Amino acid sequence: MREFFRGWRRKAGLAALATALLLMTGWMRSYIIRDAILIRYPGAHHFVLSTSGGIGWLNYAQSQSEPKYLTQWRSTKTSGAVTADHLGGLEVARRWEWCGFSVGSAAYPPHSSRPAQLEIWIAPYWPLVLPLTLLSAWLLLIKPGPAKSAKESSHA
């Protein structure tokens, strides 16, 4: 068994497979639980989201600065898809969608009590999981070529 894992291809295949399995777990979890990592610093909030089969980034830029830095993890039950179509009930000014990828932006009206600009980018998990799974299968299942002897490698 130890012989099977010699060489960089098999080790890289295991790393790709582990990454694919981790992303697959996040993909399945995202249909039940919405996870978000909030990174807040003066003037902006950034969210890394995992929800409804996708992974995304939301930027919430505020005109009023807050002096506090904060990083926190939030998990809630998924109550509906977060898309570039639906940004906190705001009308989306710019939107692009294709095969599960979506981009959008919105702004609170200037006269509102909390003027801000929102940007959201969402990508589905499948374009990450599928190529990593295929790459790991290829790296783990291909037969290694014959080892070159010291004489062959010195002539090449």
C-alpha positions in Angstrom: 0.0 0.0 0.0 2.8 2.4 0.8 4.1 2.0 -2.8 0.9 3.3 -4.2 1.4 6.7 -2.6 4.9 7.3 -3.7 5.4 10.2 -6.1 4.0 13.6 -6.4 0.9 12.7 -8.5 -0.7 10.4 -6.0 -0.1 12.9 -3.2 -1.5 15.8 -5.3 -4.5 13.5 -6.2 -5.2 12.9 -2.5 -5.0 16.7 -1.8 -7.3 17.4 -4.7 -9.8 14.7 -3.5 -9.7 16.1 0.1 -10.4 19.6 -1.2 -13.2 18.3 -3.4 -14.8 16.5 -0.5 -14.5 19.6 1.7 -16.2 21.7 -0.9 -18.9 19.0 -1.5 -19.7 19.1 2.2 -20.1 22.9 2.1 -22.3 22.5 -1.0 -24.6 20.0 0.7 -24.7 22.0 3.9 -25.5 25.2 2.1 -29.0 24.0 1.2 -29.9 23.6 4.9 -27.6 26.1 6.8 -26.5 29.5 5.6 -23.0 30.2 6.8 -21.4 33.6 6.7 -18.1 35.0 7.8 -18.4 38.7 8.6 -15.3 40.9 8.4 -16.0 44.4 9.5 -13.7 47.4 9.5 -14.3 51.2 9.5 -16.5 52.1 6.5 -17.2 48.5 5.2 -18.5 45.1 5.9 -17.5 42.0 3.9 -19.4 38.7 4.1 -18.2 35.4 2.6 -21.4 33.4 2.2 -22.2 29.8 1.7 -25.9 29.4 0.8 -28.3 27.7 -1.6 -25.6 25.7 -3.4 -23.3 28.6 -3.9 -20.4 30.5 -2.4 -20.3 34.2 -2.5 -19.0 37.5 -1.4 -21.0 40.5 -0.3 -19.5 44.0 0.2 -21.6 46.5 2.2 -19.8 49.8 2.0 -21.1 52.5 4.4 -20.6 56.2 4.2 -20.6 56.5 7.9 -17.4 54.9 9.4 -17.5 52.7 12.4 -14.4 52.6 14.5 -14.7 49.0 15.5 -13.0 46.0 13.8 -14.8 42.7 14.0 -14.6 39.2 12.5 -17.4 36.7 13.3 -19.0 33.6 12.0 -22.8 33.4 11.6 -24.9 30.3 10.8 -28.6 30.4 10.3 -31.2 28.1 8.7 -31.6 28.8 5.0 -34.8 30.6 4.4 -34.4 31.3 0.7 -31.8 31.9 -2.0 -29.5 34.8 -1.7 -28.9 36.0 -5.3 -27.8 39.1 -7.0 -31.6 39.6 -7.5 -32.4 39.9 -3.9 -30.2 42.2 -1.8 -31.9 42.9 1.5 -35.2 44.0 -0.2 -33.4 46.7 -2.3 -33.9 47.3 -5.9 -30.9 45.9 -7.8 -29.3 48.5 -10.1 -27.0 46.2 -12.0 -27.4 42.4 -12.4 -25.7 39.7 -14.4 -26.6 36.0 -14.2 -25.3 32.9 -16.0 -25.4 29.2 -15.1 -25.7 29.9 -11.4 -23.1 32.7 -11.4 -24.6 36.0 -10.4 -23.4 39.6 -9.8 -25.4 42.5 -8.6 -25.3 45.9 -6.8 -27.7 48.1 -5.1 -27.7 51.3 -3.0 -29.9 52.6 -0.3 -31.5 55.9 -1.3 -29.2 58.9 -0.4 -31.9 60.3 2.0 -32.2 57.1 3.9 -31.0 56.7 7.5 -28.2 54.4 6.5 -26.8 55.3 3.1 -24.8 52.4 1.7 -23.7 50.6 -1.4 -24.0 46.8 -1.7 -22.2 44.5 -4.1 -22.7 40.7 -4.3 -20.9 38.0 -6.3 -22.1 34.4 -6.1 -20.6 31.3 -7.8 -22.1 27.8 -7.6 -20.0 25.0 -6.0 -20.2 22.7 -9.0 -17.5 24.4 -11.1 -15.1 23.9 -8.2 -16.1 20.4 -7.1 -16.4 18.7 -10.5 -12.9 19.7 -11.9 -11.2 18.8 -8.6 -12.9 15.4 -8.5 -11.9 14.7 -12.1 -8.3 15.9 -11.5 -8.0 13.7 -8.4 -9.4 10.7 -10.3 -6.9 11.2 -13.0 -3.9 11.7 -10.7 -4.8 8.7 -8.5 -5.7 6.3 -11.3 -3.1 6.9 -14.0 -0.3 4.4 -14.1 3.1 6.0 -13.4 5.5 5.7 -16.3 8.7 3.6 -16.1 11.3 5.1 -13.9 14.3 6.5 -15.8 17.7 5.2 -14.9 20.5 7.5 -14.0 22.1 7.0 -17.5 18.9 7.8 -19.4 18.3 11.0 -17.5 21.9 12.2 -17.9 21.7 11.8 -21.8 18.4 13.7 -22.1 
